[in-house]
Amino acid sequence: MERIMKGPNLLIIGAAKSGTTSLHNYLQQHPDIFMTTPKEPHFLINNDIGKDRIPKGIIDKDEYFNLFNVIDSYKYKGESSVMYLAYPEITIKNIKKYLTPHVRIIIMLRNPVERAFSGYHHVKRYNMMEDLTFEEAIKISEDRYKNKHNITPASRYLHLGNYYKQVKPFLKKFTNTHVIIYDDYKRNVNKELEKIFDFLNIKKIDINTHNKYMVGGWNWKNNFIKKIMRKDFFIKRFLKNIFLVRYLFNKFKFIFIKLFTKPSPKMRIKTERWLKDYYRKDVDQLSKLLNRNLNNWIK
C-alpha cells in the first residue's frame, strides 16, 4: 500500500509514572493502532523547554514525522510522551501547529503523592544527576529545574502532580480527550481498555495484559552499578555487542537484578502528610473538573 507522511492522531500525554508505558504497549496490539518506537519522542515540547533536557528526544520535524511513515492502514498512529501534560501551553500550541485538530488525547492520572515518590525513584534509578533524598529533592525541585538547563523535567516531582491546571486546558481545547484514573486501570485494566476502544470507536478485542512494563519499587545498591547499567554507558554498549554476554544477561537478567538491586524504601509518614496537604486544593479542583470524587488520594 501507499506510504504517506502523516503525524499522529493519537497522543498519550501523561502523567509520568501512571501506567502510560503498559498502555502504550497494550494499544499497539490492536490492528487499528500503530504506536511509535521510541515511545516518548517528546517532539512537541523539546525545542521549547530545552534540547538537552530529554535524552534522545526528537527535535527535528522530519525525523518526528518519519516515525509515523508506515503503511497507511491504521486508523490511529500514536505516541506517548508523558511530559506533554506538564506543559499544556506549549503542547497545545504545537498540536495546533503540527497535528490534526481531531487528534485523540488520552490522559492517565495517578494519586499525586504516590506519583511524586515513584517519579523520584524512577529518576534516581536512571539519572546520575539525582543524588538527593526525596525530602531534599522535592523542596528544591522547581528551583533546580530552572537553574540547571540540562536536568530532566521528570525531576519536577511536585509540579508533575498538579493535575488541575494541566488537565483543564486540554479538556477546554480538545473535545476528543479521555481521562483514565490509575486506580481504575490497576484494578481492572481490561475494562479500561474497553473504554478506550469505545473512545476511539474501534473494535473491542482481547489484549494480552500479562506483561508488565517499567515496574518500580527497586533501586541500585550503589552508583557504580547504576552507572554501568545506564543505556549510554560505553562499557554496556560494548558488552551488548558480544553475543555470549548478551545471551547470558538476557538468560539471567532477573538474577542479576536481584543481586545488584534493593527494594525502594517506603515514604516517610511525615513526608506523606506534607504532600497530601500540598495537593489538597488541586485534588479538590480536579475532582470538580472531572466530576469525580478523588479525595481518597489525600485522606
N, C-alpha and C positions, 0 to 999 in steps of 0.2 A: 504494500500500500504506500501511498504518497507520504513522504516525510515533510512536515511543515514546522516552521518556527513559531511556537506559542509559549507564553508564560503560563504560570499555574493559575488554575481557577479554584484551588482548594488550599487553604492555609490552616495549619495548627500553630497557633501563635503563643502558646504557653498556658499556664505558668510553668517555669522550670521546676523540676522535681515533683511533678503532678501526674505522672503516668504517660507523658507525651511520647516517649520512646517506644513503649509497648504498643500504644495506639497506632503510631506510625507503621510499625511492623505488622500489626493485625490488619490494618486497612489495605496494605499492599497485597494481601492475599486475595482481595476481591478483584475479579476480572475486569471490572469497570473503573478501577482506580490504579493509577501509577504514582508511586511515591519515590522521591529522589534519593539517590546516594551521591553525596553525603546527605544526611537527614537535615542538618542545620546550616544552610549556606549563609543565612542572615544578610543577604544582599540588600534588602530594603532599608537596613539601618547602618551597615558597615561604614559607608562613606561619611555619614553624618556624625556618628559617635566616635570615630577614630579608627583608622585602618589597622592599628596594632592591637586592638582590644580583644578581638575574637580570632584565635589561631585558625588558620586555614579558611577563614571567612572569605566569601567571594565579593569582590568589589567591581568587577568588570561586567557590564550589562550583557555582552555577547556570551561570556562564559556562563553566566547565570541562565540565560535563555536556552543555551545548549543543553542544560540539564534536562530540559523538557522536550528535546528534539527527538522524540520517539515516534513509532508508528501511531498515527492519529486514530486509533480505535478505542481509546479510553474516553469515558465520559468525564473523568476528573484526572487532572495532573496536579499533584500536591507536594508540598514541602512542609517541614515542621521546625521552624526557627523560634525557639522558646523565648528569646529576648524581645521579640516584636511587641509583646504585650506591655512590657515595661516602658516602651517609648511610643505611646499611641499617636502623638502628633506627627512624629517622623514616619512611622509605619503607614498611617492613613494617607499622608501626603504622597508617599511613594507608591502605595497601592493605586491611587488615582492616576499617578504619572505613568506607571509601567504596566498595570494589570487591568483585566476586565472589571467593570463596575459591578458585575454579577458574581464576583468571587465569593465562594462559601468560606466562612471562617468558623473554626472550632476553638473554643477556649476551655481549658481544663484548670480547675481551681482546687487547691488543697488547703486544709487548715493552715493559715499563715504562720502559726507558731511552729508547727511540725515542719513546714516547708523551709523556714529560715534555718532551722537546725540541720535538716537534711542537706540543704544547699551549702551550708558551711562545710560539712564533712565531705561533700562531693568535691568542692574546690580544694579542700585540704588533701584529698586523695590524688588529684590530678594536676595541681598547680603548685609549683615550687615557691610562689610568692606568699602563700598563706602560711605564716609561722606564728600566728597569734592564737590565743584561746578564743572560744566562741564569745565569751563576755567582752573581751578586749576588742574583738573584730566588729561586733555589732555597734559598739559605741563610736567607732571611727569610720565605719564603712562608707558613708557618704563623703566625708572629707578626704579620705584616702582615694576614693574613686575620682574625685575632682582634681586632686593634686598629682596622681600618677596616671599618665596618659596611656600607659600600656597595660593597666590592670583590667582584668575581665569584669564585665558588668554582672557576672554571676556572683561577684563578691559584694554586691549591694543587697546584703541579706535582709535588711529591714524594708527597703524600698520595694523589692520584688513582691512583697506580700501586701502592699497597699492596693488591693484589687479595685476598690470602688472607682477611683479616678482613672484607672487604667481600662476597666471594662466598659464604663459608661460611654466614652467616645465611640467605641466600636459598635455598641448597640444603637447609638444615635445615627451613625453614618451608614451602617450596613444592615439591611433587613435580614439578610441571609447569614445570621450568626447563631451558633448553637453553643450553649454553655453546659459543661459537664462538671459535676461535683465529684472530686476524687473518692470520697467516701462511698458514693453510689457505684462508681466504677470498680472499686476494690471489692465491694460486696457482691455485685452481680455484673461482671464485665460483659457477658453475652446480652443481657438486657440493654445495657448502654450502647452496645454495638448496633442492636436493632433500632434504637432511637436514631442513631447516626445514619443508618441506611434509609430510614424514613425521611430524615432531614435532607439527605442527598437525592432522595427519590430514585433509589436503585434497589435491585432485588436483594432480599434478605437471604444470606447464605450462612452455612456453618463455618466458623473461623476457628482455627487451632489456637487456643489461648493458653496452652500449657507452657510454652516457652516464656521465661522471664527475662527482662532486659534492664540493665543498669540497676541491679539490685544493690541497695546500700547497706548500712549497718556495720561497716568494717573500715579499718584504717591500716595503713602500712605500719609495721613495727618500728621502722626508722626511716630517715630521709634518704639514706644511701640506697635502700631497696626501692623507695619511691622514685628516685632519680633514674635508676636502671630501667624501671618499668614504664617510664614515660614514653609515649609514642615517638617523640622526636629525638630520643637519646641515641647517639650514633652506635653504641655497642649493641643495643637492641635491634636496630635496623640491620646491622651486620649479621648478627646471630640468626635473625629471621630468614636470611637468605641461605642459611645452611639447612639442608633438608632434614638431616637427622635431628638437629636441635629443635627445629620447628615441629617435627613429629613427636619428639619426646615431651616438649612443652604442652602441646595440644592433648597428648595422652594423659599427662599427669598434671594438668592445669589446676584442678581443684586441690590436689595435694600440695602443689607449690603455693597456691594462695593461702591455704590453711597454715602452712609453715611460716609464711612471712607476713601474715596479717593478724590483726586482733580485733575483737568487737569494738564498735564505737561506744564510748561512754554514754550514759543517759544524761539528759539535760538536768541541770540543777533546778530544784524546785523554786528557788528564789528567782532564777532567770526566767523560768516558765511563767511565773506570776507576773513578772515585769512585762513580758511580751504580750500576755493576754490583756493587760491594761493598755499597752501601746496600741494594739489593734482593735480595741473595743469599739471605738467610734466608727472605724472603717467597716468592720463587720456588720454593725447595725445599719449603716448606709447601704452596704452591698445587699443585705437581706431585703431591704425595701426595694432596691433596684431590681432584684431578681424575683421578688415576691416569694421568698423562701426564707424560713427562719434558720439562720446559721449560727445562732447563739451558742450552740454546743461547742463551737470552736474556742470560745473564750470563757466558758464556765469554770 
